[in-house]
Amino acid sequence: MCSRTTKSGRTGRPRNAAADRAILAATREALVELGWSKLTMGDVSSRAGVAKTTLYRRWAGKNELVVDAVAELFDELKLPDRGSLEADIEGVVLQFAALLERPEAKTALMAVVAESTRDEALRERIRSAIVDRQKHLVLLGRQRAQERGELPDEEDAELAGRATDLIFDVIAGTVVHRALVSAEPVDELWTATFTALLVHGLRGTTPG
């Protein structure tokens, strides 16, 4: 798990990874049971078996805590090498969809996104803790595809960065909309069709 940031300038004893995991798991459990509005730091500390002061040494408040609880779930996503660009994309899409089926992931993600519409600081934390961190999957997938000769090398770093952002937005946005907004299945057939559209464009939507 990547290290989390807390209030600047804070010093003290080293972070306890086991305690962090317990706190983040308790946060997701409480969010499913109570919802965003009723969730409190006190409830999380009770469930995790730690003092409330322990929470505040690590997180400034509920917003930061819940985002990190969601980010820990997203950190489970991997990109195994399945031999081709399309197979790699299909694999990570199905992983992502399975993650979104979990009540703690679905509830936590929808809660922080809804709350972030009124909170710019929360939006920025979502970008840094979840979105920017998960873009490494896109970078890895493109690098593998270039090494296989499936994609051309890109010398313009700025254009490559824009492409990475766009690919991430298309994949993440489409899967979230399909799974959580439309509430439709993200099965193997849908995933293959979506991947063909992504890789080949509008003229190549039939999975091969």
N, C-alpha and C positions, 0 to 999 in steps of 0.2 A: 504494500500500500504506500502511495506517495505521502510524503510528509505534509502536514496541514499547517497553514499559517495562522497565527493568533495575533493578539494585540502587539503592535510594534514595541520593541524595547523591553519586553517581558523576559525575565530570566528566572531560573530556578532549576529544580530537578529535571533530569531528562524525561521525555515522554515515555509512557508505558504503553507499548503496542497492544497488549492484551486488554488493558483498560479502555483504550481508544476503540477497539473492536466491540467491546461490550457496550460502550456508550452509543456508538453508531447503530448497533443492532437494536438497542432499547429505543432509540429515537424512531426507527422505522416501525417497530412494533407499536409504539404509542401513537404514531401518526395514523396507522391503519385503524386503531381502535377509537381514537379520540377526534381525529381530524385536526386541521391546522389551527383553528381558532381556540380549541381547548387544550392543545399541547402546551406544556410548560416545562421549563428547565427542571423544576422540582420533581415533576412526574418522571422525567427521564432519569434523573439521578437516583430516584427510588428504584426504578426498574433495573438500572445498571448496577446498583449496589455501591454507589460512590457518593461522596459528599457533593453538595451543590457547588461548593467552592472549587472542586476539582473540574467541574464543567467550565466554570468561568475562567479558570487558568488556561483552558484550551480554546474555548470559543467565546466570542464577545456576546453572543446572544442566540436566540432561537433560529434566526435566519441562516446564520453561518453554520450552525449545527446541522440543520436539516439538509442544506446543500451538500455538506460533506458526507452525510449519510447516504444521499443519492449518488454522489460521486464514487463512493466505495463500491456500489453495485455496478456502476459503469466500468470500473476498473477490472471487472471480471471478464469483459469482452476481450477476446483474443483473435488473431488472424493466422490460423495454421496455414501452411503452404499446401494447397490442394492441387497444385500443378498447372493452373491456368487462372487468368484474371477473372473470368466469369465464375469459375468455381470458388475462388477466394471471396468474391463479392457475395455469392449466394450463401456461403458458409457464415459470414459475419451478419448478414441480414437475418438469417434464421436464428442465430444466437441472440441478436438484438430483440427480435420478436418474442422469443421465449423469455427473455428477461422482462419485457414489458407485460407479460402475462402474470408475473408474480405480483400478488396484491401489494406488497411493500414497495415494489418499484413503481407500479402504476399510481398508487396513491401519493407517494412522495413526489414523483415527477410532476404530476398534475397540480399538486398543492404549491410547489415552489414556482412553477410557471405562472399559475394564476396570481399568486402573491406578487410576483416580480413585475406585473403590469402596473403596479402602483409604487414600485420601489426600484429606483435606478441602481442603488448600491447592490441590491440583491441580484439584479440582472447582470451586473458586472461580475459578481461572484460566480454565478452560473456559467458565464462565459469562460472565466479563468479556471474554475475547478472541474468543470465537466466538458464543455465544448472544446476548448483549446487543448485540453489534455487528451481527448479522444481522437483528435486529428492525426495522432501518430499512426493510427490504423490506416488512414488514407495514404500517408507518406510511405508506409511500409508496403502497402499493396501496389502503389505506383512504381516503387523501386523494383519490386520483384517482376512486375510486368515489363519494365524496361530491360531488366537483365535477361528476360526470356525473349525479348524482341517483339513483344506484343504492343508496346507503346514506344514512341520515339523519345529519345533523351531531350531534356529541355534545358537550354543554356540561360534563358532569361529567368532569373530568380523571382522577380516580381510577378511575372505571368504564371510561374509555377505555383507561387503562393496563392494567387487568386483562384487558380484551378483547384487547388487543395480545398480551399474554403467552399467553393461551389460544389464539388463532389460530396463533401461532408454534408452540406446543407440539403442537397438533393436526396441523399440516402437517408439521413436521420429524419429529415422533415417528412419524407414520404412514408417511412415505416411508422413513425409516431402518428401521423394522420390516419393511416390505414388501421392501425391497431387500437388507438385510443379515441379518435374522433369518429371515424366511420364504424368502428367496432366490427371490422371484417377480418376474416382469417388471413394471416400471412403464412400461407402454406408453400409447399415446394413448387407447385405450378405457378402461383402468383409471383413467387420470388424469381423463378426462371424467366418469366415474361418481363418483369421489371428490370432484371439484370440485362436482358437482351436489348431492351429499350435504352438503358443507360449506356451500354457499351457500343451499340451499333446505330443508335438513333431511330427516328421514326420509321425508317425503311427496313429495320431489322428487328421487329418486335416478336417474331416467332422464335421461341427457344430451340436451339439445335442440339 
